[in-house]
Amino acid sequence: MSEKKKLKVATTSLAGCFGCHMSFLDIDERLFTLLEHIEFDRSPLTDIKHVSPDCDIGIIEGGLCNAENVHVLREFRQNCKILIAIGACAINGGLPAQRNHLSLAAILEEVYHTSPGLTNGMIPNDPELPLPLDQVHPIHEVVKIDYFIPGCPPSADAIWKVLTDLLAGREPELGHGLMHYD
Amino acid sequence: MSQTLTLDGKSIPFNDGETIIQAATRAGVFIPHLCYHPEFKPHGSCKLCTVKVNGRQTASCTMRAAVGMVVESDTEEINAERRALTQMLFVEGNHFCPSCEKSGQCQLQATAYHLGMMSPHYDHFFPNRAVDASHPDFLLDFNRCILCSLCVRASRDVDGKNVFALSGRGIDTHLIVNARSGKLADTNFAEADKAAQVCPVGVILPKRRGFAVPIGERKYDKQPIDEIVAEGK
């Protein structure tokens, strides 16, 4: 019997905390079953730097808080057949988006100049650093997202359900107990 | 109760003067709703309880039941529209569930779960709304207000205090506090008020009671909203 071609899966964390990646690893032994069907492409788990052009599934954690986030998101969209937003931050901006009612200048000023305990603070301005966006945005506002796994983070069971649904060719569905925004 | 209407193919009895949602709830059928509350006069504004009566859309909280009505509620078409309305409520406010004390007991969230809302779909407004923490016992977080007017009705009709009101029109509609300063501390709002208990989302919250029940063990974590309402809990 010829072996079925494994699906390529890429993952990244943009303006996220890697909590969703931790929850993904929480599928524990099921990772072995998963690895019979997939191989990891660009991901913090492999340290591959760019998404292969024939990637099947891209999983994005975190929203968009700077120019690099947008760049990485576009690379994922360009190279992945299916893009999945994972977690509250990718879906509605999450915790980082709670800065959205403040001006970026005021935030930088407070963080680097006026916070208690700071002396001679300066706002970082190295050309290597990506520029922050004026507001944090969820990823569906910039590229088309095919599936969403809500939660902060989504449980390992919720992630497993969506991935196994997709691998089986079913429309992913989270029922009561797996569907959580918190 | 010999009179009946047909709801999703099921015969539902009703009393004279009852609305469709009242008859449905008594018969154990859940119709999603946010501004409707069985103890108050209907407001008919959230439109989540929209059903099709003899092929035409109407709010089931304001429409009186009538003999022989054919009502459709739990259909793919109507639920898709309810989901879209719910998504609009999410993007118009600042609904960050992970850091909200109401998460797990929030009717907006539970309804979104029920409707299978996987994402907010639309672009977020990220409005700038200040929090009112002036009152010694209660906090008002306007970021989560969905303009259901339940606190307005409770304070006016039950408490006889008129603490809250909806001000402005259309997209500018917002909840205000009836005090010269606009602050809750400058009203006679009190913990025993009905208005302190009816908020379906996380706007009116008691202070110093955060996370007494852990996330994951709250009302709608344990049982979905359709079952809770259908069982009359």
Boltz contact constraints between the chains, C-beta under 6 A:
constraints:
  - contact:
      token1: [A, 88]
      token2: [B, 98]
      max_distance: 6.0
  - contact:
      token1: [A, 91]
      token2: [B, 119]
      max_distance: 6.0
  - contact:
      token1: [A, 92]
      token2: [B, 120]
      max_distance: 6.0
  - contact:
      token1: [A, 100]
      token2: [B, 126]
      max_distance: 6.0
  - contact:
      token1: [A, 101]
      token2: [B, 128]
      max_distance: 6.0
  - contact:
      token1: [A, 141]
      token2: [B, 123]
      max_distance: 6.0
  - contact:
      token1: [A, 148]
      token2: [B, 118]
      max_distance: 6.0
  - contact:
      token1: [A, 148]
      token2: [B, 119]
      max_distance: 6.0
  - contact:
      token1: [A, 152]
      token2: [B, 98]
      max_distance: 6.0
  - contact:
      token1: [A, 176]
      token2: [B, 224]
      max_distance: 6.0
  - contact:
      token1: [A, 179]
      token2: [B, 113]
      max_distance: 6.0
  - contact:
      token1: [A, 181]
      token2: [B, 97]
      max_distance: 6.0
  - contact:
      token1: [A, 181]
      token2: [B, 109]
      max_distance: 6.0
  - contact:
      token1: [A, 182]
      token2: [B, 97]
      max_distance: 6.0
  - contact:
      token1: [A, 182]
      token2: [B, 98]
      max_distance: 6.0
  - contact:
      token1: [A, 182]
      token2: [B, 103]
      max_distance: 6.0
  - contact:
      token1: [A, 182]
      token2: [B, 215]
      max_distance: 6.0
